[in-house]
Amino acid sequence: MQYQFTDDCMTGIPHIDDEHRMLFELINNVELDLQDGFDIKDILKALLPRLIEYADFHFKDEEAYMEKINDPELPIQKKEHDAFRKTVSGFSFENLSEEEAREELSKVMSSIAHWLYHHILGSDIMIGKMITKNISENEEDPFAFTDKYRTGIDFVDKEHSKLFEIIRETNDLINTDDKFDKYDQIVDILHELLDYTEKHFADEEEYMSRIHYEGLDAQKLSHEAFVAKLKSINMEELDENQGEYLNKLIQFLLSWLSNHILKMDKLIPNK
């Protein structure tokens, strides 16, 4: 399988986007050599170490950039990068036959590619965005489902509009002046967001499958990354610091949703 560096993976930071593109290229090179029957020993000695070394170079470069701009998400990024390093350091192909090593390496490439999609779409697209002015200061209403988001596919547009509406409700809830604890209400609305998001993605993917849309696989990976982000919400941290945690989450939700619609969903044909 060949993995695509799709437009919704673009952070807008040229050197980071170039490095992400190179990581996808290296993953695909390993996959191509496996498919073409190249010696597994040569692949393990050359291509795989190069991929891991380049990933480490990229992480360091990305962290240096985030430190330079004082990005508050740097500690989270370092934690995710370290988790990746720990995972890849545990890869072992000893005592495997050549065929077994090929199958295992293909699984490893799939795992790395999925991790990369999730990391880019769940974390990297927010680099530099958490230090911009607050959402409430923007002149344009960020929660409005405007014409620029319309795909022309009726049910998709209706479901996107509903997602914007739920995010607005979340924002309104945490920014009211009420002094009582809103934790239970917040949990309820986040569950609604997750449930409706999963319904929307299922509907959208069924439609893309029905019309034989060639971008379905890339869409699925993007959807998986977003759902994983929602499911990773730290409820303990949310309870301790509701306003700050949810304001950051809302920035992510709006950024991801608008980016995904404009760069991915608007490419889906209306049939």
Secondary structure, 3 states (H helix, E strand, C coil): CCCCCCHHHCCCCHHHHHHHHHHHHHHHHHHHHHHCCCCHHHHHHHHHHHHHHHHHHHHHHHHHHHHHCCCCCHHHHHHHHHHHHHHHHCCCCCCCCHHHHHHHHHHHHHHHHHHHHHHHHHCHHHCCCCCCCCHHHCCCCCCCCCHHHCCCCHHHHHHHHHHHHHHHHHHHHHCCCCCCCCHHHHHHHHHHHHHHHHHHHHHHHHHHHHCCCCCHHHHHHHHHHHHHHHHCCCHHHHHHCHHHHHHHHHHHHHHHHHHHHHHCHHHCCCC
